[in-house]
Amino acid sequence: MVADVGCGDGFYTIPLARHLAPNGRVLAIDIDDDALSKLSQGLTKEGLKNVEIIKGAEDDPMLPDARLDAVLIVNAYHEMTKPKPMLRHVLAALKPGALLVLMEGISDIREKKSRDEQIKHHQLAPGFAKQEIAAAGFDIVEVRDPFTDRPPDLDEKSHWWVIIARKPTKV
C-alpha cells in the first residue's frame, strides 16, 4: 500500500495504481475537492478500482497508522502550510523501514533565498526539506540534486530534486 500525498488530479496516482494492480492499493490524498473529483473521473475512465481517495486536511493527510510501504509527495510539499504535522503523520503512517519520496523544483536564482520567498514562487530548495524531514524523525537515504531538468520558470533555469528518506526500523 502506497500513498500519493498532494495527488491533485492523479498524474502519479493513476500510473501507481496500474503498476500495483491487482493486489496493491494506492491512497490518493489531496485537500482540493475539484482535483479529487477529476481524479475520481480518471479512475472510472481507466477502470482502476485499487485507489482510495481521501480528503486530507492542511495539517493531516488522514493516513492509517503503520500500514504504508511508501509515500510519494511530488510538487506539493511547498504548498503544505503545516509541514511539521504533515511529516509527523506521514512518519506514523509508514511501516518501519518504509520510504518517503519527496520531489520538488527550484529555480537556480531562488535556491539561496528564504523559504518564504521560495514558497511565494511555488518552489522549494532541498536544504529546507532535508532539514525538516530529518527533524521529523526520518533517516535520509539519498538526496539527488539535481534530479532532472525542468522547464524554465519565466526563462529562469530550474531543476527538480528528490529526497528519499526511510522510517527508522527502531524508534
Disulfide bonds with the S-S distance in Angstrom:
none
